[in-house]
Every structure is written in structure tokens, then in C-alpha cells.
Amino acid sequence: MPEVQARRRLRGRIRALSVLAPVGSFAGKGTLRVLRVLAQDGAGDDARLELMCGYESYERVN
């Protein structure tokens, strides 16, 4: 799911958002997508969530 769409659906419940990227100088290409959702505190609808995101592809930057 695209990150923007996930943030809209989970409004008020997101505690953190991290973007995974390769080591080195790379630029993300394409859509930023949610790769994993982790529950932080609580359970069910009260849980605070962490979104781990990544781009569709990466291009080396010189």
C-alpha cells in the first residue's frame, strides 16, 4: 500500500515512520510503499504503530 494512503487510514495511530534504503548514496524511485506495520504500545484499535517503508526501486547517486 502506498505510504500516503496508509497514513490517511491510520491517522492518529502512527508513532513512527522509517524508510529503509540501501547503504551508500542512492535515490529512491517510484512510490514510497509500506513494507511492514509494527504495533508498539497497546493492542487492537488503541495500539500505536510504526510503519516501515521503502521505495519501489533505488538508483545510485554519484
C-alpha positions in Angstrom: 0.0 0.0 0.0 1.3 3.5 -0.8 2.6 5.3 2.4 0.3 8.3 1.8 -2.8 6.0 1.7 -1.7 4.1 4.9 -1.1 7.4 6.8 -4.6 8.5 5.9 -6.2 5.3 7.0 -4.2 5.1 10.2 -4.4 8.8 11.1 -3.7 9.4 14.8 -2.2 5.9 15.4 1.2 6.2 13.8 4.0 6.7 16.3 7.0 6.3 13.9 7.8 6.1 10.3 11.1 4.7 9.0 12.4 4.4 5.4 14.6 1.5 4.5 17.4 2.2 2.0 20.5 0.5 0.7 23.9 1.5 2.2 25.6 4.2 0.2 24.3 7.1 -2.0 21.0 6.1 -3.5 17.9 8.0 -4.5 14.5 6.3 -4.1 12.5 6.0 -7.3 8.8 5.3 -7.7 6.2 5.2 -5.0 7.1 5.0 -1.3 5.2 1.9 0.0 4.6 0.4 3.4 6.6 -2.8 3.8 5.7 -3.7 7.4 3.5 -2.4 10.2 4.6 -3.0 13.8 2.4 -2.5 16.9 4.2 -0.5 19.6 2.0 0.1 22.7 -1.4 -1.4 23.4 -3.5 -3.8 21.4 -6.3 -3.5 18.9 -7.5 -0.1 18.0 -5.5 1.5 20.8 -2.1 0.3 19.5 0.4 2.9 18.3 2.0 1.8 15.1 5.4 2.0 13.4 5.4 2.0 9.6 8.5 0.7 7.8 8.5 1.9 4.2 10.7 1.6 1.1 10.7 2.8 -2.5 9.9 0.6 -5.5 13.5 0.9 -6.7 16.7 2.8 -6.0 19.2 4.5 -8.3 22.8 5.1 -7.3 23.8 8.7 -7.0 27.4 9.7 -7.8 
